[in-house]
Amino acid sequence: MTRVRVAIVQSEPALGLEEGLHRTEAFVREASRSGAAIVAFPETWLPGYPAWLDVCRDVALWDHEPVKAVYARYANESIDVAGESGQFLRRIASQYGVTVVIGVSERVSAGPGRGTLYNSLLVIGPDGQLLNHHRKLVPTYTERMVWGNGDAEGLTAVDTLSGARIGGLVCWEHWMPLARQALHDSGEDIHVAVWPTVYERHQLASRNYAFEGRCFVLAAGSVMRAASLPPELELDPTRVSAEAAFVLRGGSAIIGPDAEYIVPPLWERPGILVAELDLERVRRESMTLDVAGHYSRPDCLSMTVHRTSRRPHADPRPEKSSPALTA
């Protein structure tokens, strides 16, 4: 198969996990009806990106009760990949026969590391199998208040039934040269670049990745207005002027392996971006540049990726069942 239809979902995240899971299903259903075999969602689509870290006051104050309440709610709404919320996502992919690439805030709910959150990117195949589970290597700046450091276990591309090899990175990992190279070496046809919002600098990074990796890039971002921020926190007036103002502007786009837009950025409104990709373009464009092949010099330059799992053994018991999430 040389052609594959892809979709990016750009929307404002739901206010709670249960609603978010059902909205995710509705978006996957809609994208699959358009013929999409691959459906991508933004960074921490579930339960939404914590934009309050950057636009609300006093979030870094020690022992600050309002922000502790917000964090606790966010942790409770995060995904348990091995539990029922993770199973719900796998059922969605299987029911609609698509590959789902989705950013989540992941919660370790049992065993060693219980309570730690990770900024994770999941690739789920159309048979419901979890094909890849990547945890962001380094949370960026204020994100370190929320998420722990990830590892390189999921720093790879995977084969999918669509015929495309898919990989992905989370946000500022696109400025980690060795992380990029690890993905290039694993051989991507389609790279999913997940961001909170794909503003201009993120557009540049996404287009550069497409050019450097000679692959298609699905740059996925969310939209969010200040009115959706946690009510416990106070807006910083130097950052946000009104509740109607956007704190996340979207900017999702589909980019070809020559770094040119196939679908240009969508700003400040929800939508599903759809395109049919000709995977043969990956081979054609690699004639000019192949940083993992004829344009590399392994005799001069080398890199080691430590893919050994650094994740502690966890109790595989699923989280407590919820009738609302039953398939």
C-alpha positions, 0 to 999 in steps of 0.5 A: 500500500503506497497511499494512506489517508490520515487525519488530525483532530484539533479541538478544545479538550474536554473538562473531564476524562470521562467526557474526553474519552467519549469525545475521542471516540466521536472524533475517531468515528468521524475521521474514520467515516472520511476514510482516515486509516490514521488519526492523530491527537495533540499533546496530552489531549487527555485530559488536556494540556495544563496551560495554567502552568504558563498563564496563571499566577502563583502556580509555583508557590510552595504549598499553595492550596489552589494549585495543589487542588488543580494538580490532584484533579489533573492526576485523577483525570490522567490515563492509566495505560494498563487500566480501564481508560487505556483499554477504552482507547484500545477499544476505540481503535479496534471498533473503528479499524484505525491506528490512533496516535494520541498524546496523554497525561499518563498516571502510574496507578499501582506498584513502584512509581505509583502516582507519578505522571508522564507526558506520553504518546501512544500508538494503538493499532486497528486491532486494538494492540498498543504498538508503542508507548513513548514517555517524553524524555524531559518535561519542558520548563514548568512542566517539571512540576507535573510530569516525571522524566521518561525513557527511550523505550518508546523512542522508535517507529513502528509498522502499522497495518496501513503500510506506514511506519509511524513514529512521534515526538512530544513538543520540545523533543523536536529540539533534541538532536539525538532524539530526532536522529533515533527516530530517523534511524528507526525509519519513519514514513509518517512522524506525528509531532504533538504540541500543546499549540503549533505556533510559529516556532513549532511550525518551523520545528515540524517543517524542519523535521519533515525536511531532515527526516524525509517523512510526512509530519502530522503536527497536532495542536489544541485550541483552548480559551482562558475560560477553560482554565481551572477556576481555582487559579487567577489569570496573569493579566500580563499573559491573558487579557480576557477569558475569551482570549486563546491560550492555545491557538491550534495551528495543526498542519500536515507537512510533506517530506519536502517541508512544504504544507499539504494542509496549511495550519488551522488557527483558533477554531476546531476541525479535522484535517484530512489528507491522502499521503503518497508514501512513495514520496518518502523514497523519492525525497530520500534521493536528496537527503537520507540522514540515516543512510547515504547522507550519514557517516557512521565511520565518523559519527555514531550514537547509542540509544539505551532502549532497555526499559527503565520502568519499574515493574508495576502491578498490572491490575486495572484501575477500578471499573467505571460503568461509563467507560464500559465497552 
